[in-house]
Amino acid sequence: MDLQQELEQEACWKLELDKVTKLDPSKKKKKKRPFIREDATYDSEPDYGYAELLSRVFDMLREEEVSTQRPRTVMMRRPQLLAQGTHITVCLDFAHLCTMMHRKPGHVITFLLGQMETKGWLNKQHQLEMKGLVSSQHFQAVFQRYIDAFVICSCCKSSDTALAEANGISTLSLWFGSNDQRTESPVNMELINVKSHVLGHCKIYLVILRSNQDMSHVLQVSYLSVLELGTFLLPCKFVLCSAVFMILTQHRALANSHGVNSEEEEWEMVQRKGQQFTLNGQPFYVNGFNTYWMMTLAADNSTRGKVTDVFQQASAVGLTVGRTWAFNDGQWRALQKSPSVYDEDVFKALDFVVSEARKYKIRLILSLVNNWNDYGGKAQYVKWGNASGLNLTSDDDFFTNPTLRDFYKSHVRTVLNRVNTFTNITYKNDPTIFAWELMNEPRCPSDPSGDKLQSWIQEMAVFVKSLDAKHMVEIGLEGFYGPSAPARTKFNPNPYAAQVGTDFIRNNQALGVDFASVHVYPDAWISPAVSDTFLEFTNSWMQAHVEDAEMYLGMPVLFTEFGVSAHDPGFNTSFRDMMLNTVYKMSLNSTRKGGAGAGSLVWQVFPQGAEFMDDGYAVYLTRAHTASKIISLQSKRLAIFNSLCGWRCKWGCKKKNHTALDALLSHDDEL
């Protein structure tokens, strides 16, 4: 070896690949006689059974010895790193390394930066700049991990591969033949058949495809955690694929390396544990919002973009839970046109809402029917009942009539068993859904004792749980105290509130209810004129319900609606901001102590261009700058609480990092 070769050898590092046992033709198995059906006729080839096809695969591997023809090592130039001061490290030949691997720089950067837990970017010379000082050994080790996960074929150990993504699925493309035989155009393959068989703890997929191009170009295999066997049909004859792939969890590695878990690991169901919500063993306090009309606007392509705007803007200020209607009964753009008869286009609009929420990592509380006439409500069910021959005289018959109860149950069953046309996930299995709400603001004023409504809640909560034991259930109450707790009725906003047939403590003690809901509307309950009494009432109202959730219910309480209307006499945006601050401060007071106050949802978030749906309570985040800052600050505070400790750790744990939290909580002028 001359001096030049020695220098080149030192400038590169050798990637050792796992050895593959050479297939010995001398040990070739005797071919089994193929199974042929007596009633079958063939032009050229018999109809092989699965065992015969599998045997032929391995026989052909032994005959052609395809695997032994591949180089067992890969030579690559060592990454050239240069430190710029003490804050930046530059990989000078990053573009060249990506070219050698046939990988897009963005994909490589995502993995490297996630593994090294630093930030970086490409400069104008296509060099990778990374924050901090990075040693050559560390960078090379991380680079090796990328090659192992996303370059080397896990079966034949070839590095002559390409990585592609189509329809959200990453695929490994394994090239056959020399470089000059490659083509940039994908092989056109038509799926003919798929057969699956269980082999030990793995499932084998026999995938039959038709290809109009030469097999020497490319074989694409999806990243699946299964053993996948490919059999390909060429125009004239069967050609059995000469590779069997064990594709494990490489696709998950990229997401984990960037600090993001895989879909299955990250997007889990929010659960209740005692008087708090939990997610992956961590606390989950809620800063959320309402936008009730999203399904209706999503049903029209001209207004569907407003739904995306809502989620985008809500996500930007850290809101994590939204609440919206999963009903529209017999009205304009009705979801349910008549009992158990649905408009599929509107249902697809609801699918879109759920899929967009998932896209922006926002969970949804879906309400299943309305107490009020808007969007149909219980009055529409009574109309349907009378149309079917019943003699109903009160809207409250919704709670007692067996036929109407069955109408409601049918709707619940349809929604929960719906398979989302965008995500292909059944609603009852979708972690995007935070909880089911039985009814928006149920009231039964014809029975002040509350017995009728209590019976309905008990039946429906258990019914929902029988269909979906994974998701949480809440009633949708406004929070009024009733006959079961006469000492608490003093906290009601007015005497009439105790006569509407609801009973906060008794109702939430029903089997199947996971958490309590409360609304806060002093302008609707006390006086329409804005005054400081609004804030005083809000404080006492929230505090009373947190205490009840802790002492009597042992469950979280979520303030699922609160706001003040721009139509109120004396309204100004400063008072609305004071209302936001008051609710958020009361919520935080409970959060600091690990109490049952689980968070709040403002009524309601609007994008620009949706003013025609505004009921006076809309908060336009893009132009209500002060309100947006207050909401964002609350999100940051709750996010820190949510990341402090696991549930095995007590609230007094000294391991908590209070520095960032104390800095945020010190802004008393803003909250």
C-alpha positions as CSV (number, residue, x, y, z in Angstrom):
1,M,0.0,0.0,0.0
2,D,1.5,3.3,-1.0
3,L,1.5,6.5,1.0
4,Q,-1.5,8.0,-0.8
5,Q,-3.6,4.9,0.0
6,E,-2.6,5.0,3.6
7,L,-3.7,8.6,3.9
8,E,-7.0,7.8,2.3
9,Q,-7.5,4.8,4.6
10,E,-6.9,7.0,7.7
11,A,-9.3,9.7,6.5
12,C,-12.1,7.2,6.4
13,W,-13.7,5.0,8.9
14,K,-14.8,1.4,8.2
15,L,-18.4,0.4,9.0
16,E,-18.3,-3.2,9.9
17,L,-21.5,-5.0,8.9
18,D,-22.9,-8.1,10.5
19,K,-22.0,-11.3,8.7
20,V,-24.6,-13.2,6.7
21,T,-24.2,-16.9,6.5
22,K,-23.4,-17.9,2.9
23,L,-26.1,-20.2,1.5
24,D,-24.5,-23.5,0.5
25,P,-25.9,-24.9,-2.7
26,S,-24.7,-28.3,-1.7
27,K,-27.3,-28.2,1.1
28,K,-30.1,-27.5,-1.2
29,K,-33.3,-29.0,0.0
30,K,-35.2,-31.5,-2.2
31,K,-38.1,-29.7,-3.8
32,K,-41.4,-30.7,-2.5
33,R,-44.1,-31.8,-4.9
34,P,-46.5,-28.8,-5.3
35,F,-50.0,-29.2,-4.1
36,I,-52.3,-29.1,-7.1
37,R,-56.1,-29.0,-6.9
38,E,-57.8,-31.7,-8.8
39,D,-60.4,-29.4,-10.2
40,A,-58.0,-26.7,-11.3
41,T,-56.6,-26.1,-14.9
42,Y,-53.4,-24.3,-15.6
43,D,-51.9,-22.7,-18.7
44,S,-48.3,-22.8,-17.5
45,E,-47.8,-22.9,-13.7
46,P,-49.7,-24.7,-11.0
47,D,-51.4,-22.9,-8.1
48,Y,-48.8,-23.3,-5.4
49,G,-49.8,-23.3,-1.7
50,Y,-48.3,-21.1,0.8
51,A,-45.8,-23.7,2.1
52,E,-44.7,-24.4,-1.5
53,L,-44.2,-20.7,-2.2
54,L,-42.1,-20.2,0.9
55,S,-40.0,-23.2,0.0
56,R,-39.4,-21.9,-3.5
57,V,-38.2,-18.6,-2.0
58,F,-35.4,-20.2,0.0
59,D,-34.5,-22.7,-2.8
60,M,-34.0,-19.8,-5.2
61,L,-31.9,-17.9,-2.6
62,R,-29.6,-20.9,-2.4
63,E,-29.4,-21.3,-6.1
64,E,-28.7,-17.7,-7.0
65,E,-26.7,-16.8,-3.8
66,V,-27.8,-13.2,-4.2
67,S,-27.0,-12.2,-0.6
68,T,-23.3,-13.2,-0.9
69,Q,-22.6,-10.8,-3.8
70,R,-23.0,-7.7,-1.6
71,P,-20.0,-6.0,-0.1
72,R,-19.7,-6.6,3.6
73,T,-18.1,-3.2,4.5
74,V,-18.8,0.4,3.7
75,M,-16.0,3.0,3.5
76,M,-17.0,6.6,4.2
77,R,-15.0,9.8,4.8
78,R,-14.7,10.8,8.4
79,P,-16.8,13.9,9.3
80,Q,-14.7,17.0,9.2
81,L,-15.6,19.1,12.2
82,L,-14.4,22.7,12.9
83,A,-15.0,24.7,16.1
84,Q,-15.9,28.3,15.6
85,G,-15.1,29.9,18.9
86,T,-16.7,28.1,21.9
87,H,-20.4,28.2,20.8
88,I,-20.5,26.7,17.3
89,T,-19.2,23.5,15.8
90,V,-19.4,23.1,12.0
91,C,-19.5,19.8,10.0
92,L,-17.8,21.0,6.8
93,D,-18.5,17.9,4.6
94,F,-22.1,17.3,5.8
95,A,-23.6,17.7,2.3
96,H,-21.1,15.1,0.9
97,L,-21.9,12.6,3.6
98,C,-25.6,12.9,2.9
99,T,-24.9,12.4,-0.8
100,M,-22.9,9.3,-0.1
101,M,-25.8,7.8,1.9
102,H,-28.5,9.0,-0.6
103,R,-30.3,10.7,2.3
104,K,-32.0,14.1,2.5
105,P,-30.1,16.5,4.8
106,G,-33.2,17.4,6.6
107,H,-33.8,13.8,7.6
108,V,-30.2,13.4,8.8
109,I,-30.3,16.7,10.7
110,T,-33.5,15.8,12.6
111,F,-31.9,12.6,13.9
112,L,-28.5,14.0,14.7
113,L,-29.7,17.0,16.6
114,G,-32.3,15.0,18.5
115,Q,-29.6,12.4,19.6
116,M,-27.1,15.1,20.6
117,E,-29.8,17.2,22.3
118,T,-28.7,20.5,20.6
119,K,-29.9,22.9,18.0
120,G,-28.4,23.3,14.5
121,W,-29.0,24.5,11.0
122,L,-27.6,24.4,7.5
123,N,-25.6,27.5,6.4
124,K,-25.4,28.9,2.9
125,Q,-22.5,26.5,2.1
126,H,-24.7,23.5,3.1
127,Q,-22.6,22.9,6.1
128,L,-24.2,21.8,9.4
129,E,-23.7,24.3,12.2
130,M,-24.4,23.0,15.7
131,K,-24.7,24.9,19.0
132,G,-21.9,24.1,21.5
133,L,-18.7,22.1,21.2
134,V,-19.1,18.7,19.6
135,S,-16.3,16.2,19.7
136,S,-15.4,14.2,16.5
137,Q,-15.9,10.9,18.4
138,H,-19.3,11.8,19.7
139,F,-20.5,13.1,16.3
140,Q,-19.1,10.0,14.6
141,A,-20.9,7.7,17.0
142,V,-24.2,9.4,16.5
143,F,-23.7,9.3,12.7
144,Q,-23.0,5.6,13.0
145,R,-26.4,5.1,14.8
146,Y,-28.1,6.9,12.0
147,I,-26.5,4.7,9.4
148,D,-27.4,1.6,11.4
149,A,-31.1,2.7,11.7
150,F,-31.8,4.3,8.3
151,V,-29.1,3.3,5.8
152,I,-28.2,-0.4,6.4
153,C,-30.7,-3.0,5.4
154,S,-31.5,-5.0,8.5
155,C,-31.6,-8.3,6.6
156,C,-28.9,-8.4,3.9
157,K,-26.8,-5.6,5.5
158,S,-26.5,-3.7,2.2
159,S,-25.9,0.1,2.4
160,D,-27.1,0.6,-1.2
161,T,-30.5,1.8,-0.1
162,A,-32.8,4.9,-0.4
163,L,-35.3,6.2,2.1
164,A,-38.6,7.6,0.9
165,E,-41.9,8.8,2.4
166,A,-45.3,8.5,0.8
167,N,-48.7,9.1,2.3
168,G,-47.1,9.5,5.7
169,I,-45.4,6.1,5.6
170,S,-41.6,5.9,5.5
171,T,-40.3,3.2,3.1
172,L,-36.9,1.6,2.6
173,S,-36.0,1.3,-1.0
174,L,-33.3,-1.4,-1.6
175,W,-31.5,-1.0,-4.9
176,F,-30.5,-4.1,-7.0
177,G,-27.9,-3.9,-9.7
178,S,-25.1,-1.3,-10.3
179,N,-25.4,2.4,-9.9
180,D,-25.9,3.1,-13.6
181,Q,-28.9,0.8,-13.6
182,R,-30.8,3.0,-11.2
183,T,-33.8,5.0,-12.2
184,E,-35.4,7.9,-10.4
185,S,-38.9,7.0,-11.4
186,P,-40.6,4.7,-8.9
187,V,-41.6,1.2,-9.9
188,N,-45.3,1.0,-10.7
189,M,-46.7,-1.9,-8.6
190,E,-50.3,-3.0,-8.4
191,L,-51.4,-4.8,-5.2
192,I,-52.9,-8.1,-6.2
193,N,-53.3,-10.0,-3.0
194,V,-52.1,-10.1,0.6
195,K,-52.1,-13.3,2.8
196,S,-51.0,-13.4,6.4
197,H,-49.9,-16.3,8.5
198,V,-48.7,-16.5,12.1
199,L,-45.2,-17.9,12.5
200,G,-44.1,-18.1,16.2
201,H,-44.5,-14.6,17.6
202,C,-44.4,-12.9,14.2
203,K,-46.9,-12.5,11.4
204,I,-45.7,-13.2,7.9
205,Y,-47.3,-11.2,5.1
206,L,-47.2,-12.7,1.6
207,V,-47.6,-9.6,-0.6
208,I,-48.3,-10.2,-4.3
209,L,-47.7,-7.2,-6.6
210,R,-47.7,-6.7,-10.3
211,S,-44.8,-4.7,-11.8
212,N,-44.4,-3.3,-15.3
213,Q,-40.7,-2.6,-14.8
214,D,-37.6,-4.7,-14.4
215,M,-37.2,-6.2,-10.9
216,S,-33.5,-5.1,-10.9
217,H,-34.5,-1.5,-10.1
218,V,-36.0,-1.3,-6.6
219,L,-38.0,-3.2,-4.0
220,Q,-40.0,-1.0,-1.6
221,V,-40.9,-2.3,1.8
222,S,-42.9,-0.4,4.4
223,Y,-41.4,0.0,7.9
224,L,-43.5,-2.5,9.8
225,S,-42.8,-4.4,13.0
226,V,-43.4,-7.7,11.3
227,L,-41.7,-10.2,9.0
228,E,-42.6,-9.3,5.5
229,L,-42.2,-11.6,2.5
230,G,-42.6,-10.2,-1.0
231,T,-43.6,-12.1,-4.0
232,F,-43.8,-10.1,-7.3
233,L,-45.5,-10.8,-10.6
234,L,-43.8,-9.7,-13.7
235,P,-45.6,-9.4,-17.1
236,C,-44.7,-13.0,-18.2
237,K,-44.0,-15.1,-15.2
238,F,-43.7,-15.4,-11.4
239,V,-40.5,-14.0,-10.1
240,L,-39.8,-14.6,-6.4
241,C,-38.2,-11.9,-4.5
242,S,-34.6,-12.7,-3.4
243,A,-34.8,-11.1,0.0
244,V,-36.7,-11.5,3.2
245,F,-36.9,-8.5,5.4
246,M,-37.2,-8.3,9.1
247,I,-38.1,-4.6,9.5
248,L,-38.3,-3.6,13.1
249,T,-38.8,-0.2,14.7
250,Q,-36.5,2.1,12.7
251,H,-39.3,4.5,11.9
252,R,-39.9,5.0,15.7
253,A,-36.2,5.8,16.2
254,L,-36.3,9.1,14.2
255,A,-39.2,10.5,16.2
256,N,-37.7,9.5,19.5
257,S,-34.4,11.0,18.6
258,H,-36.0,14.4,18.1
259,G,-37.6,14.3,21.5
260,V,-40.9,13.2,20.1
261,N,-42.3,9.7,20.9
262,S,-44.0,7.6,18.4
263,E,-47.7,8.1,17.7
264,E,-48.6,5.1,19.9
265,E,-46.4,6.2,22.8
266,E,-47.0,10.0,22.6
267,W,-50.7,10.3,21.8
268,E,-52.1,8.4,24.7
269,M,-55.5,8.6,26.4
270,V,-55.8,11.2,29.2
271,Q,-56.9,9.4,32.3
272,R,-58.2,10.3,35.7
273,K,-56.4,9.3,38.8
274,G,-58.1,10.4,42.0
275,Q,-58.8,14.1,41.8
276,Q,-56.4,14.9,38.9
277,F,-56.0,14.1,35.2
278,T,-52.9,12.1,34.2
279,L,-51.1,11.5,30.9
280,N,-48.3,9.0,30.7
281,G,-48.0,9.1,34.5
282,Q,-47.7,12.9,34.6
283,P,-50.2,15.5,35.8
284,F,-52.4,17.0,33.0
285,Y,-53.8,20.4,33.9
286,V,-56.0,21.9,31.2
287,N,-55.9,25.3,29.6
288,G,-58.6,25.0,26.9
289,F,-61.2,26.7,24.8
290,N,-64.7,26.2,23.3
291,T,-65.6,26.6,19.6
292,Y,-69.0,24.9,19.2
293,W,-69.6,25.5,15.4
294,M,-66.6,23.7,13.9
295,M,-68.4,20.7,12.4
296,T,-71.0,23.1,10.8
297,L,-68.3,25.2,9.1
298,A,-66.2,22.2,8.2
299,A,-69.2,20.8,6.2
300,D,-68.6,23.6,3.6
301,N,-65.3,23.7,1.7
302,S,-65.5,27.5,1.6
303,T,-65.4,27.8,5.4
304,R,-63.5,24.6,6.3
305,G,-60.3,26.6,6.6
306,K,-61.7,28.4,9.6
307,V,-61.5,25.1,11.6
308,T,-57.8,24.8,10.8
309,D,-57.3,28.5,11.8
310,V,-58.9,27.8,15.2
311,F,-56.6,24.9,16.0
312,Q,-53.6,26.6,14.6
313,Q,-54.2,29.8,16.7
314,A,-55.2,27.8,19.8
315,S,-52.1,25.7,19.6
316,A,-49.9,28.8,19.2
317,V,-51.0,30.0,22.7
318,G,-50.6,26.6,24.2
319,L,-54.2,25.5,24.5
320,T,-54.4,21.8,24.8
321,V,-58.1,20.9,25.0
322,G,-61.0,22.1,22.9
323,R,-64.8,21.6,23.3
324,T,-67.2,21.4,20.5
325,W,-70.5,19.9,19.4
326,A,-70.8,16.3,18.0
327,F,-74.5,16.9,17.3
328,N,-76.8,18.9,15.0
329,D,-80.2,17.5,15.1
330,G,-82.8,18.3,12.4
331,Q,-81.4,21.8,11.7
332,W,-79.5,23.5,8.9
333,R,-76.6,21.3,7.9
334,A,-77.9,18.7,10.3
335,L,-75.7,15.8,11.3
336,Q,-78.7,13.7,12.4
337,K,-81.5,14.5,10.0
338,S,-84.0,12.1,11.7
339,P,-83.5,9.4,14.3
340,S,-80.5,7.3,13.2
341,V,-80.4,8.9,9.8
342,Y,-77.2,10.9,9.1
343,D,-75.8,13.2,6.5
344,E,-72.5,11.5,5.6
345,D,-71.0,14.8,4.4
346,V,-71.6,16.4,7.8
347,F,-70.2,13.4,9.5
348,K,-67.1,13.7,7.4
349,A,-66.9,17.3,8.5
350,L,-66.8,16.1,12.1
351,D,-64.1,13.6,11.1
352,F,-62.1,16.5,9.7
353,V,-62.5,18.4,13.0
354,V,-61.2,15.5,15.0
355,S,-58.3,14.9,12.5
356,E,-57.3,18.6,12.6
357,A,-57.3,18.6,16.4
358,R,-55.0,15.6,16.4
359,K,-52.7,17.3,13.9
360,Y,-52.3,20.3,16.2
361,K,-52.0,18.1,19.4
362,I,-55.3,19.3,20.8
363,R,-57.7,17.0,22.5
364,L,-61.5,17.4,22.3
365,I,-64.5,17.2,24.6
366,L,-67.3,16.1,22.3
367,S,-70.8,17.0,23.5
368,L,-73.6,14.6,22.3
369,V,-76.8,16.7,22.6
370,N,-78.0,20.1,23.6
371,N,-80.4,21.1,26.3
372,W,-81.3,24.2,24.3
373,N,-83.1,24.5,21.0
374,D,-80.0,25.6,19.2
375,Y,-78.7,22.8,16.9
376,G,-81.9,20.8,17.7
377,G,-81.5,19.8,21.3
378,K,-84.0,17.9,23.4
379,A,-86.8,19.8,21.7
380,Q,-86.0,18.2,18.4
381,Y,-86.1,14.7,19.9
382,V,-89.5,15.5,21.3
383,K,-90.6,16.6,17.8
384,W,-89.3,13.3,16.4
385,G,-91.2,11.4,19.1
386,N,-94.5,13.1,18.3
387,A,-93.9,12.5,14.6
388,S,-93.6,8.8,15.3
389,G,-96.9,8.7,17.1
390,L,-96.1,9.6,20.7
391,N,-98.1,12.2,22.6
392,L,-95.4,14.3,24.3
393,T,-96.2,17.7,25.9
394,S,-92.9,18.8,27.4
395,D,-89.3,19.1,26.2
396,D,-88.4,17.5,29.5
397,D,-90.0,14.3,28.2
398,F,-86.7,13.8,26.6
399,F,-85.4,12.6,29.9
400,T,-88.2,10.1,30.7
401,N,-89.7,8.7,27.6
402,P,-88.2,5.3,26.7
403,T,-88.4,5.9,22.9
404,L,-86.5,9.2,23.2
405,R,-84.0,7.6,25.4
406,D,-83.5,5.0,22.7
407,F,-83.1,7.7,20.1
408,Y,-80.4,9.3,22.2
409,K,-78.6,6.0,22.8
410,S,-78.7,5.2,19.1
411,H,-76.9,8.6,18.4
412,V,-74.3,7.9,21.0
413,R,-73.7,4.4,19.6
414,T,-73.3,5.8,16.1
415,V,-70.8,8.5,17.1
416,L,-68.7,6.3,19.4
417,N,-68.5,3.6,16.8
418,R,-67.8,6.0,13.9
419,V,-64.5,5.3,12.0
420,N,-62.9,8.6,11.1
421,T,-62.6,8.8,7.3
422,F,-59.4,10.9,7.6
423,T,-57.5,8.9,10.3
424,N,-59.2,5.5,10.0
425,I,-59.4,5.5,13.8
426,T,-62.7,4.6,15.5
427,Y,-63.8,7.5,17.7
428,K,-64.0,5.4,20.9
429,N,-60.3,4.4,20.3
430,D,-59.0,7.8,19.5
431,P,-56.9,9.5,22.2
432,T,-57.7,12.8,20.5
433,I,-61.0,12.7,22.3
434,F,-60.5,13.9,25.8
435,A,-64.0,13.0,27.1
436,W,-67.6,12.5,26.1
437,E,-70.1,15.0,27.4
438,L,-73.6,13.6,27.9
439,M,-75.4,17.0,27.3
440,N,-74.6,20.6,27.0
441,E,-76.1,22.3,30.2
442,P,-78.8,19.8,31.0
443,R,-81.8,21.2,32.9
444,C,-85.2,19.6,33.8
445,P,-87.2,22.5,35.4
446,S,-90.4,20.4,35.3
447,D,-88.9,18.3,38.2
448,P,-87.1,20.6,40.8
449,S,-86.4,17.5,42.9
450,G,-83.9,16.4,40.3
451,D,-85.0,12.8,40.2
452,K,-85.8,12.7,36.5
453,L,-82.5,14.1,35.4
454,Q,-80.6,12.0,37.9
455,S,-82.2,8.8,36.5
456,W,-81.3,9.9,33.0
457,I,-77.7,10.6,34.0
458,Q,-77.3,7.3,35.7
459,E,-78.6,5.4,32.7
460,M,-76.6,7.3,30.1
461,A,-73.3,7.5,31.9
462,V,-73.3,3.7,32.3
463,F,-74.4,3.2,28.7
464,V,-71.5,5.3,27.3
465,K,-69.1,3.5,29.5
466,S,-70.5,0.1,28.2
467,L,-69.5,1.2,24.7
468,D,-66.3,3.0,25.5
469,A,-64.5,2.2,28.8
470,K,-61.4,4.0,27.7
471,H,-62.6,7.6,27.5
472,M,-63.7,9.7,30.4
473,V,-67.3,10.9,30.7
474,E,-68.7,14.1,32.1
475,I,-72.3,15.4,32.3
476,G,-72.1,18.9,31.0
477,L,-73.6,20.6,34.1
478,E,-73.5,24.3,34.8
479,G,-72.8,23.6,38.4
480,F,-76.0,24.6,40.2
481,Y,-76.6,23.2,43.7
482,G,-79.9,21.4,44.4
483,P,-81.9,19.7,47.1
484,S,-79.3,17.2,48.1
485,A,-77.0,20.0,49.4
486,P,-79.2,22.8,50.8
487,A,-76.2,24.3,52.6
488,R,-74.4,24.9,49.3
489,T,-77.3,26.6,47.5
490,K,-76.0,29.9,49.0
491,F,-73.3,29.8,46.3
492,N,-75.9,29.7,43.5
493,P,-76.1,32.9,41.5
494,N,-79.8,33.3,42.1
495,P,-82.7,31.4,43.8
496,Y,-84.0,30.0,40.5
497,A,-80.8,28.0,39.9
498,A,-81.9,25.6,42.6
499,Q,-85.2,24.9,40.8
500,V,-83.9,23.8,37.4
501,G,-83.7,20.1,38.3
502,T,-79.9,19.9,38.5
503,D,-77.9,18.9,41.6
504,F,-74.2,19.3,41.3
505,I,-73.0,16.9,44.0
506,R,-75.7,14.3,43.5
507,N,-75.4,14.3,39.7
508,N,-71.7,13.8,39.7
509,Q,-71.9,10.9,42.2
510,A,-73.5,8.8,39.5
511,L,-71.7,5.7,38.4
512,G,-69.7,6.2,35.2
513,V,-69.0,10.0,35.7
514,D,-65.3,10.7,35.7
515,F,-65.1,14.4,36.4
516,A,-67.3,17.3,37.2
517,S,-68.0,20.3,34.8
518,V,-68.9,23.8,35.9
519,H,-69.8,26.9,33.8
520,V,-69.2,30.5,34.9
521,Y,-71.5,33.2,33.5
522,P,-72.2,36.0,36.0
523,D,-73.5,38.2,33.3
524,A,-76.2,35.7,32.4
525,W,-77.0,34.6,35.9
526,I,-76.7,37.8,38.1
527,S,-76.9,41.0,36.0
528,P,-76.2,41.8,32.4
529,A,-74.4,45.1,33.5
530,V,-70.7,44.6,34.0
531,S,-69.5,45.2,37.6
532,D,-67.0,44.0,40.2
533,T,-69.6,41.6,41.6
534,F,-68.9,39.4,38.5
535,L,-65.3,38.8,39.8
536,E,-66.4,38.3,43.4
537,F,-69.0,35.7,42.3
538,T,-66.5,34.0,40.1
539,N,-64.1,33.6,43.0
540,S,-66.6,32.1,45.4
541,W,-68.3,30.0,42.7
542,M,-65.0,28.3,41.6
543,Q,-63.7,27.9,45.2
544,A,-67.0,26.2,46.3
545,H,-66.8,23.7,43.5
546,V,-63.2,22.9,44.0
547,E,-63.9,22.2,47.7
548,D,-66.9,19.9,46.8
549,A,-64.8,18.0,44.2
550,E,-62.2,17.3,46.9
551,M,-64.4,16.6,49.9
552,Y,-67.5,14.9,48.4
553,L,-66.7,13.7,44.9
554,G,-63.0,12.8,44.9
555,M,-62.7,13.8,41.2
556,P,-61.3,16.6,39.1
557,V,-63.5,19.6,38.4
558,L,-63.1,21.3,35.0
559,F,-64.5,24.8,34.4
560,T,-65.6,24.0,30.9
561,E,-67.2,27.4,30.0
562,F,-66.5,30.9,31.2
563,G,-66.6,34.3,29.6
564,V,-68.2,37.7,29.5
565,S,-70.2,39.1,26.5
566,A,-69.3,42.1,24.5
567,H,-73.0,42.8,24.4
568,D,-73.1,43.4,28.2
569,P,-73.7,47.1,29.2
570,G,-70.4,48.5,30.3
571,F,-68.3,45.8,28.6
572,N,-64.7,46.6,27.6
573,T,-61.8,44.4,26.7
574,S,-60.0,45.3,29.9
575,F,-62.8,43.8,32.0
576,R,-62.7,40.7,29.9
577,D,-59.0,40.4,30.6
578,M,-59.7,40.8,34.3
579,M,-62.2,37.9,34.0
580,L,-59.5,35.8,32.4
581,N,-57.1,36.6,35.1
582,T,-59.6,35.8,37.8
583,V,-60.5,32.4,36.5
584,Y,-56.8,31.5,35.8
585,K,-55.7,32.6,39.2
586,M,-58.4,30.5,41.0
587,S,-57.4,27.6,38.8
588,L,-53.7,28.0,39.7
589,N,-54.4,28.3,43.4
590,S,-55.8,24.7,43.3
591,T,-53.0,23.5,41.0
592,R,-50.3,24.7,43.3
593,K,-51.7,22.6,46.1
594,G,-52.4,19.6,43.9
595,G,-56.1,20.2,44.3
596,A,-59.1,19.1,42.3
597,G,-59.2,22.2,40.1
598,A,-58.1,20.7,36.9
599,G,-58.3,23.7,34.6
600,S,-60.6,25.8,32.5
601,L,-61.9,26.4,28.9
602,V,-62.7,29.9,27.7
603,W,-65.9,30.5,25.8
604,Q,-64.9,30.9,23.0
605,V,-62.0,31.2,20.5
606,F,-62.7,32.6,17.1
607,P,-60.6,33.2,13.9
608,Q,-61.0,36.2,11.8
609,G,-63.7,35.9,9.2
610,A,-66.1,33.9,11.4
611,E,-67.7,37.0,12.9
612,F,-71.1,35.9,11.6
613,M,-71.0,33.1,14.3
614,D,-70.1,35.4,17.1
615,D,-72.4,35.3,20.1
616,G,-70.7,38.2,21.8
617,Y,-68.2,36.1,23.8
618,A,-65.7,35.5,21.0
619,V,-62.0,36.0,21.7
620,Y,-60.1,36.7,18.5
621,L,-56.6,35.7,19.4
622,T,-55.0,37.4,16.4
623,R,-56.2,40.8,17.4
624,A,-56.9,40.5,21.2
625,H,-53.2,40.9,22.0
626,T,-53.5,41.3,25.8
627,A,-55.9,38.4,26.1
628,S,-53.7,36.2,24.0
629,K,-50.7,37.0,26.2
630,I,-52.7,36.1,29.3
631,I,-53.9,32.8,27.8
632,S,-50.4,32.0,26.6
633,L,-48.9,32.7,30.1
634,Q,-51.4,30.4,31.7
635,S,-50.5,27.7,29.2
636,K,-46.8,28.0,30.1
637,R,-47.5,27.8,33.8
638,L,-49.6,24.7,33.5
639,A,-47.1,23.1,31.2
640,I,-44.5,23.4,33.9
641,F,-46.8,21.9,36.5
642,N,-47.5,19.1,34.0
643,S,-43.8,18.3,33.7
644,L,-42.8,18.5,37.4
645,C,-43.1,15.0,38.7
646,G,-44.7,11.6,38.2
647,W,-47.6,10.6,40.3
648,R,-45.4,8.5,42.6
649,C,-43.8,11.6,43.8
650,K,-45.4,13.7,46.4
651,W,-46.2,17.4,45.8
652,G,-43.6,18.4,48.4
653,C,-40.8,16.7,46.4
654,K,-37.6,18.8,46.5
655,K,-36.6,17.5,43.1
656,K,-39.0,19.9,41.5
657,N,-37.4,22.6,39.5
658,H,-39.1,25.7,40.9
659,T,-36.9,28.2,39.2
660,A,-38.8,28.5,36.0
661,L,-42.1,28.1,37.7
662,D,-41.5,30.8,40.3
663,A,-40.4,33.2,37.6
664,L,-43.8,32.6,35.8
665,L,-45.9,32.7,38.9
666,S,-44.3,36.0,40.0
667,H,-46.1,37.9,37.3
668,D,-49.0,38.9,39.6
669,D,-49.6,42.0,37.6
670,E,-50.7,39.8,34.7
671,L,-52.5,37.2,36.6
